Amino acid sequence: MDFQQLINAITPEIYENLKRSIETGKWPDGRKVTPEQLQNSMQAVIAYEEKHMAPEERTGYVPPKPKKAEPCDKDGKDPVAMPDGEQPLKWQ
């Protein structure tokens, strides 16, 4: 069985067991997950999520950053200007 066939054979129950094993470091029967098993399980979980889940639902999803604010306020004033005419320190 190649990797793609393995991913196609993963059921939601197997997926949850793999995730739990990654989180706890143990299989459902209590045996310790080896480093190789951990790596393979992580690859299988990522591949399963890629195939069956929306990006927002996947493990490790980071939402995009919001759009940067405009450099000036609505009235055109510099938002960085200091009160009372003070100027910010300029390093040289």
PyMOL Python script that loads the backbone (N, CA, C, O; Angstrom):
from pymol import cmd

cmd.read_pdbstr("""\
ATOM      1  N   MET A   1       0.850  -1.170   0.000  1.00  0.00           N
ATOM      2  CA  MET A   1       0.000   0.000   0.000  1.00  0.00           C
ATOM      3  C   MET A   1       0.898   1.237   0.000  1.00  0.00           C
ATOM      4  O   MET A   1       1.770   1.373   0.858  1.00  0.00           O
ATOM      5  N   ASP A   2       0.685   2.135  -0.959  1.00  0.00           N
ATOM      6  CA  ASP A   2       1.485   3.351  -0.987  1.00  0.00           C
ATOM      7  C   ASP A   2       0.838   4.419  -0.085  1.00  0.00           C
ATOM      8  O   ASP A   2      -0.253   4.222   0.450  1.00  0.00           O
ATOM      9  N   PHE A   3       1.534   5.541   0.067  1.00  0.00           N
ATOM     10  CA  PHE A   3       1.101   6.586   0.994  1.00  0.00           C
ATOM     11  C   PHE A   3      -0.286   7.117   0.642  1.00  0.00           C
ATOM     12  O   PHE A   3      -1.112   7.311   1.534  1.00  0.00           O
ATOM     13  N   GLN A   4      -0.556   7.356  -0.641  1.00  0.00           N
ATOM     14  CA  GLN A   4      -1.852   7.899  -1.052  1.00  0.00           C
ATOM     15  C   GLN A   4      -2.986   6.921  -0.743  1.00  0.00           C
ATOM     16  O   GLN A   4      -4.063   7.342  -0.319  1.00  0.00           O
ATOM     17  N   GLN A   5      -2.762   5.638  -0.947  1.00  0.00           N
ATOM     18  CA  GLN A   5      -3.778   4.635  -0.608  1.00  0.00           C
ATOM     19  C   GLN A   5      -4.012   4.616   0.908  1.00  0.00           C
ATOM     20  O   GLN A   5      -5.142   4.462   1.371  1.00  0.00           O
ATOM     21  N   LEU A   6      -2.941   4.771   1.656  1.00  0.00           N
ATOM     22  CA  LEU A   6      -3.058   4.809   3.111  1.00  0.00           C
ATOM     23  C   LEU A   6      -3.913   5.997   3.552  1.00  0.00           C
ATOM     24  O   LEU A   6      -4.790   5.842   4.402  1.00  0.00           O
ATOM     25  N   ILE A   7      -3.672   7.161   2.993  1.00  0.00           N
ATOM     26  CA  ILE A   7      -4.455   8.352   3.338  1.00  0.00           C
ATOM     27  C   ILE A   7      -5.916   8.162   2.958  1.00  0.00           C
ATOM     28  O   ILE A   7      -6.807   8.571   3.702  1.00  0.00           O
ATOM     29  N   ASN A   8      -6.167   7.557   1.828  1.00  0.00           N
ATOM     30  CA  ASN A   8      -7.546   7.303   1.392  1.00  0.00           C
ATOM     31  C   ASN A   8      -8.266   6.326   2.317  1.00  0.00           C
ATOM     32  O   ASN A   8      -9.494   6.350   2.409  1.00  0.00           O
ATOM     33  N   ALA A   9      -7.510   5.467   3.002  1.00  0.00           N
ATOM     34  CA  ALA A   9      -8.103   4.467   3.888  1.00  0.00           C
ATOM     35  C   ALA A   9      -8.353   4.994   5.302  1.00  0.00           C
ATOM     36  O   ALA A   9      -8.996   4.316   6.103  1.00  0.00           O
ATOM     37  N   ILE A  10      -7.858   6.183   5.619  1.00  0.00           N
ATOM     38  CA  ILE A  10      -8.031   6.724   6.972  1.00  0.00           C
ATOM     39  C   ILE A  10      -9.481   7.165   7.167  1.00  0.00           C
ATOM     40  O   ILE A  10     -10.033   7.935   6.380  1.00  0.00           O
ATOM     41  N   THR A  11     -10.072   6.654   8.235  1.00  0.00           N
ATOM     42  CA  THR A  11     -11.435   7.038   8.606  1.00  0.00           C
ATOM     43  C   THR A  11     -11.354   8.180   9.624  1.00  0.00           C
ATOM     44  O   THR A  11     -10.285   8.425  10.184  1.00  0.00           O
ATOM     45  N   PRO A  12     -12.465   8.879   9.869  1.00  0.00           N
ATOM     46  CA  PRO A  12     -12.438   9.918  10.902  1.00  0.00           C
ATOM     47  C   PRO A  12     -12.009   9.382  12.273  1.00  0.00           C
ATOM     48  O   PRO A  12     -11.344  10.091  13.029  1.00  0.00           O
ATOM     49  N   GLU A  13     -12.376   8.155  12.598  1.00  0.00           N
ATOM     50  CA  GLU A  13     -11.973   7.564  13.873  1.00  0.00           C
ATOM     51  C   GLU A  13     -10.457   7.358  13.922  1.00  0.00           C
ATOM     52  O   GLU A  13      -9.822   7.664  14.931  1.00  0.00           O
ATOM     53  N   ILE A  14      -9.883   6.845  12.844  1.00  0.00           N
ATOM     54  CA  ILE A  14      -8.431   6.643  12.791  1.00  0.00           C
ATOM     55  C   ILE A  14      -7.725   7.993  12.872  1.00  0.00           C
ATOM     56  O   ILE A  14      -6.717   8.127  13.566  1.00  0.00           O
ATOM     57  N   TYR A  15      -8.247   8.985  12.172  1.00  0.00           N
ATOM     58  CA  TYR A  15      -7.683  10.340  12.210  1.00  0.00           C
ATOM     59  C   TYR A  15      -7.636  10.860  13.650  1.00  0.00           C
ATOM     60  O   TYR A  15      -6.610  11.381  14.087  1.00  0.00           O
ATOM     61  N   GLU A  16      -8.742  10.719  14.386  1.00  0.00           N
ATOM     62  CA  GLU A  16      -8.788  11.188  15.777  1.00  0.00           C
ATOM     63  C   GLU A  16      -7.801  10.417  16.651  1.00  0.00           C
ATOM     64  O   GLU A  16      -7.158  11.002  17.523  1.00  0.00           O
ATOM     65  N   ASN A  17      -7.676   9.110  16.423  1.00  0.00           N
ATOM     66  CA  ASN A  17      -6.704   8.309  17.180  1.00  0.00           C
ATOM     67  C   ASN A  17      -5.268   8.744  16.886  1.00  0.00           C
ATOM     68  O   ASN A  17      -4.437   8.798  17.793  1.00  0.00           O
ATOM     69  N   LEU A  18      -4.973   9.054  15.617  1.00  0.00           N
ATOM     70  CA  LEU A  18      -3.638   9.525  15.257  1.00  0.00           C
ATOM     71  C   LEU A  18      -3.339  10.863  15.936  1.00  0.00           C
ATOM     72  O   LEU A  18      -2.255  11.058  16.486  1.00  0.00           O
ATOM     73  N   LYS A  19      -4.306  11.779  15.895  1.00  0.00           N
ATOM     74  CA  LYS A  19      -4.116  13.077  16.544  1.00  0.00           C
ATOM     75  C   LYS A  19      -3.879  12.924  18.052  1.00  0.00           C
ATOM     76  O   LYS A  19      -2.990  13.562  18.617  1.00  0.00           O
ATOM     77  N   ARG A  20      -4.674  12.084  18.683  1.00  0.00           N
ATOM     78  CA  ARG A  20      -4.534  11.862  20.119  1.00  0.00           C
ATOM     79  C   ARG A  20      -3.168  11.247  20.437  1.00  0.00           C
ATOM     80  O   ARG A  20      -2.533  11.610  21.427  1.00  0.00           O
ATOM     81  N   SER A  21      -2.727  10.323  19.596  1.00  0.00           N
ATOM     82  CA  SER A  21      -1.419   9.694  19.808  1.00  0.00           C
ATOM     83  C   SER A  21      -0.282  10.700  19.654  1.00  0.00           C
ATOM     84  O   SER A  21       0.708  10.637  20.383  1.00  0.00           O
ATOM     85  N   ILE A  22      -0.421  11.617  18.713  1.00  0.00           N
ATOM     86  CA  ILE A  22       0.580  12.670  18.534  1.00  0.00           C
ATOM     87  C   ILE A  22       0.609  13.566  19.774  1.00  0.00           C
ATOM     88  O   ILE A  22       1.679  13.928  20.264  1.00  0.00           O
ATOM     89  N   GLU A  23      -0.570  13.916  20.268  1.00  0.00           N
ATOM     90  CA  GLU A  23      -0.666  14.814  21.425  1.00  0.00           C
ATOM     91  C   GLU A  23      -0.120  14.180  22.704  1.00  0.00           C
ATOM     92  O   GLU A  23       0.573  14.839  23.479  1.00  0.00           O
ATOM     93  N   THR A  24      -0.432  12.902  22.923  1.00  0.00           N
ATOM     94  CA  THR A  24      -0.070  12.253  24.192  1.00  0.00           C
ATOM     95  C   THR A  24       1.243  11.482  24.134  1.00  0.00           C
ATOM     96  O   THR A  24       1.868  11.231  25.164  1.00  0.00           O
ATOM     97  N   GLY A  25       1.662  11.104  22.917  1.00  0.00           N
ATOM     98  CA  GLY A  25       2.868  10.298  22.783  1.00  0.00           C
ATOM     99  C   GLY A  25       2.623   8.824  23.046  1.00  0.00           C
ATOM    100  O   GLY A  25       3.563   8.039  23.173  1.00  0.00           O
ATOM    101  N   LYS A  26       1.331   8.448  23.127  1.00  0.00           N
ATOM    102  CA  LYS A  26       0.977   7.045  23.372  1.00  0.00           C
ATOM    103  C   LYS A  26      -0.137   6.629  22.427  1.00  0.00           C
ATOM    104  O   LYS A  26      -0.978   7.437  22.031  1.00  0.00           O
ATOM    105  N   TRP A  27      -0.124   5.334  22.073  1.00  0.00           N
ATOM    106  CA  TRP A  27      -1.199   4.760  21.279  1.00  0.00           C
ATOM    107  C   TRP A  27      -2.405   4.507  22.190  1.00  0.00           C
ATOM    108  O   TRP A  27      -2.260   4.506  23.413  1.00  0.00           O
ATOM    109  N   PRO A  28      -3.582   4.293  21.617  1.00  0.00           N
ATOM    110  CA  PRO A  28      -4.759   4.035  22.459  1.00  0.00           C
ATOM    111  C   PRO A  28      -4.588   2.863  23.430  1.00  0.00           C
ATOM    112  O   PRO A  28      -5.221   2.839  24.486  1.00  0.00           O
ATOM    113  N   ASP A  29      -3.738   1.889  23.081  1.00  0.00           N
ATOM    114  CA  ASP A  29      -3.524   0.743  23.976  1.00  0.00           C
ATOM    115  C   ASP A  29      -2.448   1.008  25.034  1.00  0.00           C
ATOM    116  O   ASP A  29      -2.136   0.122  25.830  1.00  0.00           O
ATOM    117  N   GLY A  30      -1.875   2.226  25.049  1.00  0.00           N
ATOM    118  CA  GLY A  30      -0.912   2.604  26.070  1.00  0.00           C
ATOM    119  C   GLY A  30       0.551   2.502  25.671  1.00  0.00           C
ATOM    120  O   GLY A  30       1.421   2.985  26.395  1.00  0.00           O
ATOM    121  N   ARG A  31       0.838   1.879  24.527  1.00  0.00           N
ATOM    122  CA  ARG A  31       2.235   1.771  24.089  1.00  0.00           C
ATOM    123  C   ARG A  31       2.763   3.144  23.686  1.00  0.00           C
ATOM    124  O   ARG A  31       2.012   3.993  23.206  1.00  0.00           O
ATOM    125  N   LYS A  32       4.069   3.352  23.889  1.00  0.00           N
ATOM    126  CA  LYS A  32       4.694   4.617  23.545  1.00  0.00           C
ATOM    127  C   LYS A  32       4.869   4.743  22.024  1.00  0.00           C
ATOM    128  O   LYS A  32       5.208   3.770  21.350  1.00  0.00           O
ATOM    129  N   VAL A  33       4.636   5.936  21.499  1.00  0.00           N
ATOM    130  CA  VAL A  33       4.838   6.218  20.072  1.00  0.00           C
ATOM    131  C   VAL A  33       6.325   6.453  19.842  1.00  0.00           C
ATOM    132  O   VAL A  33       6.937   7.270  20.529  1.00  0.00           O
ATOM    133  N   THR A  34       6.911   5.743  18.881  1.00  0.00           N
ATOM    134  CA  THR A  34       8.332   5.929  18.565  1.00  0.00           C
ATOM    135  C   THR A  34       8.500   7.209  17.738  1.00  0.00           C
ATOM    136  O   THR A  34       7.529   7.697  17.160  1.00  0.00           O
ATOM    137  N   PRO A  35       9.709   7.753  17.677  1.00  0.00           N
ATOM    138  CA  PRO A  35       9.930   8.949  16.854  1.00  0.00           C
ATOM    139  C   PRO A  35       9.524   8.752  15.390  1.00  0.00           C
ATOM    140  O   PRO A  35       8.969   9.658  14.769  1.00  0.00           O
ATOM    141  N   GLU A  36       9.802   7.573  14.848  1.00  0.00           N
ATOM    142  CA  GLU A  36       9.422   7.296  13.457  1.00  0.00           C
ATOM    143  C   GLU A  36       7.900   7.248  13.311  1.00  0.00           C
ATOM    144  O   GLU A  36       7.352   7.776  12.344  1.00  0.00           O
ATOM    145  N   GLN A  37       7.225   6.621  14.261  1.00  0.00           N
ATOM    146  CA  GLN A  37       5.762   6.564  14.233  1.00  0.00           C
ATOM    147  C   GLN A  37       5.163   7.967  14.377  1.00  0.00           C
ATOM    148  O   GLN A  37       4.166   8.291  13.733  1.00  0.00           O
ATOM    149  N   LEU A  38       5.772   8.783  15.215  1.00  0.00           N
ATOM    150  CA  LEU A  38       5.307  10.150  15.400  1.00  0.00           C
ATOM    151  C   LEU A  38       5.402  10.936  14.101  1.00  0.00           C
ATOM    152  O   LEU A  38       4.460  11.632  13.720  1.00  0.00           O
ATOM    153  N   GLN A  39       6.529  10.825  13.428  1.00  0.00           N
ATOM    154  CA  GLN A  39       6.729  11.523  12.161  1.00  0.00           C
ATOM    155  C   GLN A  39       5.722  11.041  11.109  1.00  0.00           C
ATOM    156  O   GLN A  39       5.111  11.852  10.413  1.00  0.00           O
ATOM    157  N   ASN A  40       5.555   9.737  10.999  1.00  0.00           N
ATOM    158  CA  ASN A  40       4.606   9.189  10.023  1.00  0.00           C
ATOM    159  C   ASN A  40       3.168   9.585  10.350  1.00  0.00           C
ATOM    160  O   ASN A  40       2.380   9.884   9.454  1.00  0.00           O
ATOM    161  N   SER A  41       2.836   9.584  11.639  1.00  0.00           N
ATOM    162  CA  SER A  41       1.483   9.966  12.055  1.00  0.00           C
ATOM    163  C   SER A  41       1.209  11.430  11.728  1.00  0.00           C
ATOM    164  O   SER A  41       0.119  11.783  11.277  1.00  0.00           O
ATOM    165  N   MET A  42       2.207  12.275  11.959  1.00  0.00           N
ATOM    166  CA  MET A  42       2.046  13.691  11.651  1.00  0.00           C
ATOM    167  C   MET A  42       1.834  13.909  10.155  1.00  0.00           C
ATOM    168  O   MET A  42       0.993  14.714   9.755  1.00  0.00           O
ATOM    169  N   GLN A  43       2.587  13.202   9.342  1.00  0.00           N
ATOM    170  CA  GLN A  43       2.422  13.311   7.893  1.00  0.00           C
ATOM    171  C   GLN A  43       1.036  12.839   7.464  1.00  0.00           C
ATOM    172  O   GLN A  43       0.413  13.442   6.591  1.00  0.00           O
ATOM    173  N   ALA A  44       0.560  11.767   8.075  1.00  0.00           N
ATOM    174  CA  ALA A  44      -0.760  11.235   7.735  1.00  0.00           C
ATOM    175  C   ALA A  44      -1.866  12.208   8.149  1.00  0.00           C
ATOM    176  O   ALA A  44      -2.825  12.402   7.403  1.00  0.00           O
ATOM    177  N   VAL A  45      -1.744  12.818   9.326  1.00  0.00           N
ATOM    178  CA  VAL A  45      -2.743  13.781   9.795  1.00  0.00           C
ATOM    179  C   VAL A  45      -2.777  14.992   8.875  1.00  0.00           C
ATOM    180  O   VAL A  45      -3.854  15.461   8.507  1.00  0.00           O
ATOM    181  N   ILE A  46      -1.619  15.499   8.506  1.00  0.00           N
ATOM    182  CA  ILE A  46      -1.560  16.663   7.614  1.00  0.00           C
ATOM    183  C   ILE A  46      -2.175  16.329   6.264  1.00  0.00           C
ATOM    184  O   ILE A  46      -2.942  17.125   5.721  1.00  0.00           O
ATOM    185  N   ALA A  47      -1.851  15.166   5.715  1.00  0.00           N
ATOM    186  CA  ALA A  47      -2.391  14.765   4.411  1.00  0.00           C
ATOM    187  C   ALA A  47      -3.900  14.557   4.486  1.00  0.00           C
ATOM    188  O   ALA A  47      -4.626  14.941   3.569  1.00  0.00           O
ATOM    189  N   TYR A  48      -4.376  13.949   5.577  1.00  0.00           N
ATOM    190  CA  TYR A  48      -5.821  13.737   5.755  1.00  0.00           C
ATOM    191  C   TYR A  48      -6.544  15.086   5.821  1.00  0.00           C
ATOM    192  O   TYR A  48      -7.567  15.279   5.163  1.00  0.00           O
ATOM    193  N   GLU A  49      -6.012  16.007   6.611  1.00  0.00           N
ATOM    194  CA  GLU A  49      -6.639  17.323   6.742  1.00  0.00           C
ATOM    195  C   GLU A  49      -6.641  18.070   5.421  1.00  0.00           C
ATOM    196  O   GLU A  49      -7.616  18.746   5.094  1.00  0.00           O
ATOM    197  N   GLU A  50      -5.569  17.957   4.661  1.00  0.00           N
ATOM    198  CA  GLU A  50      -5.483  18.612   3.349  1.00  0.00           C
ATOM    199  C   GLU A  50      -6.594  18.117   2.422  1.00  0.00           C
ATOM    200  O   GLU A  50      -7.167  18.884   1.648  1.00  0.00           O
ATOM    201  N   LYS A  51      -6.880  16.835   2.520  1.00  0.00           N
ATOM    202  CA  LYS A  51      -7.876  16.245   1.630  1.00  0.00           C
ATOM    203  C   LYS A  51      -9.313  16.467   2.106  1.00  0.00           C
ATOM    204  O   LYS A  51     -10.212  16.644   1.283  1.00  0.00           O
ATOM    205  N   HIS A  52      -9.542  16.462   3.422  1.00  0.00           N
ATOM    206  CA  HIS A  52     -10.906  16.426   3.938  1.00  0.00           C
ATOM    207  C   HIS A  52     -11.367  17.676   4.679  1.00  0.00           C
ATOM    208  O   HIS A  52     -12.537  17.747   5.054  1.00  0.00           O
ATOM    209  N   MET A  53     -10.516  18.651   4.906  1.00  0.00           N
ATOM    210  CA  MET A  53     -10.908  19.799   5.725  1.00  0.00           C
ATOM    211  C   MET A  53     -10.616  21.119   5.027  1.00  0.00           C
ATOM    212  O   MET A  53      -9.699  21.228   4.212  1.00  0.00           O
ATOM    213  N   ALA A  54     -11.419  22.114   5.368  1.00  0.00           N
ATOM    214  CA  ALA A  54     -11.175  23.470   4.888  1.00  0.00           C
ATOM    215  C   ALA A  54      -9.911  24.001   5.579  1.00  0.00           C
ATOM    216  O   ALA A  54      -9.588  23.571   6.686  1.00  0.00           O
ATOM    217  N   PRO A  55      -9.205  24.920   4.943  1.00  0.00           N
ATOM    218  CA  PRO A  55      -7.968  25.425   5.549  1.00  0.00           C
ATOM    219  C   PRO A  55      -8.144  25.952   6.974  1.00  0.00           C
ATOM    220  O   PRO A  55      -7.256  25.781   7.810  1.00  0.00           O
ATOM    221  N   GLU A  56      -9.273  26.587   7.256  1.00  0.00           N
ATOM    222  CA  GLU A  56      -9.502  27.162   8.584  1.00  0.00           C
ATOM    223  C   GLU A  56      -9.652  26.099   9.672  1.00  0.00           C
ATOM    224  O   GLU A  56      -9.488  26.399  10.854  1.00  0.00           O
ATOM    225  N   GLU A  57      -9.960  24.864   9.287  1.00  0.00           N
ATOM    226  CA  GLU A  57     -10.186  23.782  10.245  1.00  0.00           C
ATOM    227  C   GLU A  57      -8.945  22.930  10.490  1.00  0.00           C
ATOM    228  O   GLU A  57      -8.942  22.088  11.387  1.00  0.00           O
ATOM    229  N   ARG A  58      -7.904  23.136   9.713  1.00  0.00           N
ATOM    230  CA  ARG A  58      -6.714  22.294   9.801  1.00  0.00           C
ATOM    231  C   ARG A  58      -5.853  22.640  11.003  1.00  0.00           C
ATOM    232  O   ARG A  58      -5.857  23.772  11.486  1.00  0.00           O
ATOM    233  N   THR A  59      -5.116  21.643  11.476  1.00  0.00           N
ATOM    234  CA  THR A  59      -4.195  21.842  12.580  1.00  0.00           C
ATOM    235  C   THR A  59      -3.135  22.857  12.184  1.00  0.00           C
ATOM    236  O   THR A  59      -2.554  22.772  11.102  1.00  0.00           O
ATOM    237  N   GLY A  60      -2.889  23.818  13.068  1.00  0.00           N
ATOM    238  CA  GLY A  60      -1.845  24.798  12.825  1.00  0.00           C
ATOM    239  C   GLY A  60      -2.254  25.951  11.945  1.00  0.00           C
ATOM    240  O   GLY A  60      -1.405  26.750  11.549  1.00  0.00           O
ATOM    241  N   TYR A  61      -3.542  26.065  11.622  1.00  0.00           N
ATOM    242  CA  TYR A  61      -3.998  27.158  10.762  1.00  0.00           C
ATOM    243  C   TYR A  61      -3.728  28.504  11.425  1.00  0.00           C
ATOM    244  O   TYR A  61      -4.048  28.702  12.597  1.00  0.00           O
ATOM    245  N   VAL A  62      -3.147  29.414  10.678  1.00  0.00           N
ATOM    246  CA  VAL A  62      -2.925  30.782  11.147  1.00  0.00           C
ATOM    247  C   VAL A  62      -3.672  31.700  10.183  1.00  0.00           C
ATOM    248  O   VAL A  62      -3.378  31.709   8.987  1.00  0.00           O
ATOM    249  N   PRO A  63      -4.641  32.479  10.692  1.00  0.00           N
ATOM    250  CA  PRO A  63      -5.389  33.356   9.798  1.00  0.00           C
ATOM    251  C   PRO A  63      -4.490  34.428   9.198  1.00  0.00           C
ATOM    252  O   PRO A  63      -3.492  34.811   9.810  1.00  0.00           O
ATOM    253  N   PRO A  64      -4.831  34.917   8.010  1.00  0.00           N
ATOM    254  CA  PRO A  64      -4.007  35.956   7.395  1.00  0.00           C
ATOM    255  C   PRO A  64      -4.041  37.235   8.224  1.00  0.00           C
ATOM    256  O   PRO A  64      -5.016  37.514   8.922  1.00  0.00           O
ATOM    257  N   LYS A  65      -2.974  37.998   8.136  1.00  0.00           N
ATOM    258  CA  LYS A  65      -2.907  39.259   8.858  1.00  0.00           C
ATOM    259  C   LYS A  65      -3.905  40.249   8.251  1.00  0.00           C
ATOM    260  O   LYS A  65      -4.136  40.249   7.042  1.00  0.00           O
ATOM    261  N   PRO A  66      -4.492  41.093   9.108  1.00  0.00           N
ATOM    262  CA  PRO A  66      -5.404  42.101   8.565  1.00  0.00           C
ATOM    263  C   PRO A  66      -4.640  43.125   7.739  1.00  0.00           C
ATOM    264  O   PRO A  66      -3.437  43.320   7.914  1.00  0.00           O
ATOM    265  N   LYS A  67      -5.361  43.769   6.843  1.00  0.00           N
ATOM    266  CA  LYS A  67      -4.755  44.769   5.982  1.00  0.00           C
ATOM    267  C   LYS A  67      -4.201  45.905   6.835  1.00  0.00           C
ATOM    268  O   LYS A  67      -4.812  46.292   7.831  1.00  0.00           O
ATOM    269  N   LYS A  68      -3.041  46.442   6.445  1.00  0.00           N
ATOM    270  CA  LYS A  68      -2.417  47.522   7.192  1.00  0.00           C
ATOM    271  C   LYS A  68      -3.280  48.774   7.136  1.00  0.00           C
ATOM    272  O   LYS A  68      -3.960  49.038   6.145  1.00  0.00           O
ATOM    273  N   ALA A  69      -3.238  49.532   8.216  1.00  0.00           N
ATOM    274  CA  ALA A  69      -3.969  50.795   8.278  1.00  0.00           C
ATOM    275  C   ALA A  69      -3.298  51.819   7.372  1.00  0.00           C
ATOM    276  O   ALA A  69      -2.115  51.705   7.051  1.00  0.00           O
ATOM    277  N   GLU A  70      -4.054  52.792   6.979  1.00  0.00           N
ATOM    278  CA  GLU A  70      -3.522  53.876   6.155  1.00  0.00           C
ATOM    279  C   GLU A  70      -2.498  54.666   6.973  1.00  0.00           C
ATOM    280  O   GLU A  70      -2.618  54.744   8.196  1.00  0.00           O
ATOM    281  N   PRO A  71      -1.492  55.255   6.315  1.00  0.00           N
ATOM    282  CA  PRO A  71      -0.458  55.971   7.053  1.00  0.00           C
ATOM    283  C   PRO A  71      -0.931  57.276   7.692  1.00  0.00           C
ATOM    284  O   PRO A  71      -0.266  57.789   8.592  1.00  0.00           O
ATOM    285  N   CYS A  72      -2.043  57.814   7.256  1.00  0.00           N
ATOM    286  CA  CYS A  72      -2.544  59.063   7.810  1.00  0.00           C
ATOM    287  C   CYS A  72      -3.982  58.880   8.290  1.00  0.00           C
ATOM    288  O   CYS A  72      -4.711  58.021   7.796  1.00  0.00           O
ATOM    289  N   ASP A  73      -4.370  59.690   9.248  1.00  0.00           N
ATOM    290  CA  ASP A  73      -5.760  59.676   9.701  1.00  0.00           C
ATOM    291  C   ASP A  73      -6.662  60.181   8.591  1.00  0.00           C
ATOM    292  O   ASP A  73      -6.193  60.661   7.559  1.00  0.00           O
ATOM    293  N   LYS A  74      -7.952  60.069   8.815  1.00  0.00           N
ATOM    294  CA  LYS A  74      -8.928  60.523   7.826  1.00  0.00           C
ATOM    295  C   LYS A  74      -8.753  62.002   7.481  1.00  0.00           C
ATOM    296  O   LYS A  74      -8.949  62.405   6.335  1.00  0.00           O
ATOM    297  N   ASP A  75      -8.383  62.807   8.481  1.00  0.00           N
ATOM    298  CA  ASP A  75      -8.234  64.241   8.237  1.00  0.00           C
ATOM    299  C   ASP A  75      -6.865  64.609   7.671  1.00  0.00           C
ATOM    300  O   ASP A  75      -6.571  65.791   7.492  1.00  0.00           O
ATOM    301  N   GLY A  76      -6.024  63.614   7.386  1.00  0.00           N
ATOM    302  CA  GLY A  76      -4.742  63.858   6.751  1.00  0.00           C
ATOM    303  C   GLY A  76      -3.603  64.135   7.714  1.00  0.00           C
ATOM    304  O   GLY A  76      -2.477  64.365   7.273  1.00  0.00           O
ATOM    305  N   LYS A  77      -3.858  64.122   9.020  1.00  0.00           N
ATOM    306  CA  LYS A  77      -2.801  64.377   9.992  1.00  0.00           C
ATOM    307  C   LYS A  77      -1.942  63.130  10.171  1.00  0.00           C
ATOM    308  O   LYS A  77      -2.408  62.001  10.018  1.00  0.00           O
ATOM    309  N   ASP A  78      -0.702  63.363  10.493  1.00  0.00           N
ATOM    310  CA  ASP A  78       0.228  62.266  10.738  1.00  0.00           C
ATOM    311  C   ASP A  78      -0.096  61.632  12.090  1.00  0.00           C
ATOM    312  O   ASP A  78      -0.023  62.317  13.110  1.00  0.00           O
ATOM    313  N   PRO A  79      -0.458  60.322  12.130  1.00  0.00           N
ATOM    314  CA  PRO A  79      -0.812  59.706  13.407  1.00  0.00           C
ATOM    315  C   PRO A  79       0.366  59.546  14.364  1.00  0.00           C
ATOM    316  O   PRO A  79       0.165  59.262  15.545  1.00  0.00           O
ATOM    317  N   VAL A  80       1.600  59.727  13.870  1.00  0.00           N
ATOM    318  CA  VAL A  80       2.775  59.567  14.707  1.00  0.00           C
ATOM    319  C   VAL A  80       3.198  60.899  15.330  1.00  0.00           C
ATOM    320  O   VAL A  80       4.062  60.918  16.206  1.00  0.00           O
ATOM    321  N   ALA A  81       2.614  61.994  14.899  1.00  0.00           N
ATOM    322  CA  ALA A  81       3.008  63.310  15.408  1.00  0.00           C
ATOM    323  C   ALA A  81       2.844  63.349  16.921  1.00  0.00           C
ATOM    324  O   ALA A  81       1.878  62.821  17.471  1.00  0.00           O
ATOM    325  N   MET A  82       3.793  63.976  17.571  1.00  0.00           N
ATOM    326  CA  MET A  82       3.809  64.066  19.020  1.00  0.00           C
ATOM    327  C   MET A  82       2.998  65.288  19.466  1.00  0.00           C
ATOM    328  O   MET A  82       2.938  66.286  18.749  1.00  0.00           O
ATOM    329  N   PRO A  83       2.377  65.212  20.646  1.00  0.00           N
ATOM    330  CA  PRO A  83       1.641  66.368  21.155  1.00  0.00           C
ATOM    331  C   PRO A  83       2.590  67.519  21.498  1.00  0.00           C
ATOM    332  O   PRO A  83       3.773  67.295  21.757  1.00  0.00           O
ATOM    333  N   ASP A  84       2.078  68.735  21.498  1.00  0.00           N
ATOM    334  CA  ASP A  84       2.833  69.938  21.866  1.00  0.00           C
ATOM    335  C   ASP A  84       4.040  70.172  20.973  1.00  0.00           C
ATOM    336  O   ASP A  84       5.016  70.777  21.416  1.00  0.00           O
ATOM    337  N   GLY A  85       4.004  69.714  19.738  1.00  0.00           N
ATOM    338  CA  GLY A  85       5.068  69.997  18.794  1.00  0.00           C
ATOM    339  C   GLY A  85       6.344  69.197  19.004  1.00  0.00           C
ATOM    340  O   GLY A  85       7.332  69.448  18.313  1.00  0.00           O
ATOM    341  N   GLU A  86       6.363  68.242  19.931  1.00  0.00           N
ATOM    342  CA  GLU A  86       7.568  67.421  20.141  1.00  0.00           C
ATOM    343  C   GLU A  86       7.808  66.556  18.916  1.00  0.00           C
ATOM    344  O   GLU A  86       6.867  66.190  18.211  1.00  0.00           O
ATOM    345  N   GLN A  87       9.061  66.232  18.667  1.00  0.00           N
ATOM    346  CA  GLN A  87       9.421  65.385  17.543  1.00  0.00           C
ATOM    347  C   GLN A  87       9.935  64.048  18.051  1.00  0.00           C
ATOM    348  O   GLN A  87      10.622  64.002  19.072  1.00  0.00           O
ATOM    349  N   PRO A  88       9.616  62.956  17.358  1.00  0.00           N
ATOM    350  CA  PRO A  88      10.164  61.658  17.775  1.00  0.00           C
ATOM    351  C   PRO A  88      11.684  61.647  17.606  1.00  0.00           C
ATOM    352  O   PRO A  88      12.229  62.337  16.745  1.00  0.00           O
ATOM    353  N   LEU A  89      12.349  60.862  18.432  1.00  0.00           N
ATOM    354  CA  LEU A  89      13.789  60.724  18.393  1.00  0.00           C
ATOM    355  C   LEU A  89      14.207  60.036  17.097  1.00  0.00           C
ATOM    356  O   LEU A  89      13.638  59.007  16.732  1.00  0.00           O
ATOM    357  N   LYS A  90      15.191  60.590  16.402  1.00  0.00           N
ATOM    358  CA  LYS A  90      15.686  59.980  15.166  1.00  0.00           C
ATOM    359  C   LYS A  90      17.092  59.462  15.412  1.00  0.00           C
ATOM    360  O   LYS A  90      17.988  60.223  15.779  1.00  0.00           O
ATOM    361  N   TRP A  91      17.280  58.182  15.211  1.00  0.00           N
ATOM    362  CA  TRP A  91      18.589  57.543  15.416  1.00  0.00           C
ATOM    363  C   TRP A  91      19.417  57.676  14.157  1.00  0.00           C
ATOM    364  O   TRP A  91      18.898  57.571  13.046  1.00  0.00           O
ATOM    365  N   GLN A  92      20.690  57.904  14.334  1.00  0.00           N
ATOM    366  CA  GLN A  92      21.548  58.041  13.161  1.00  0.00           C
ATOM    367  C   GLN A  92      22.607  56.989  13.135  1.00  0.00           C
ATOM    368  O   GLN A  92      23.422  56.955  12.213  1.00  0.00           O
TER     369      GLN A  92
END
""", "prot")
cmd.dss("prot")
cmd.show_as("cartoon", "prot")
cmd.util.cbc("prot")
cmd.orient("prot")
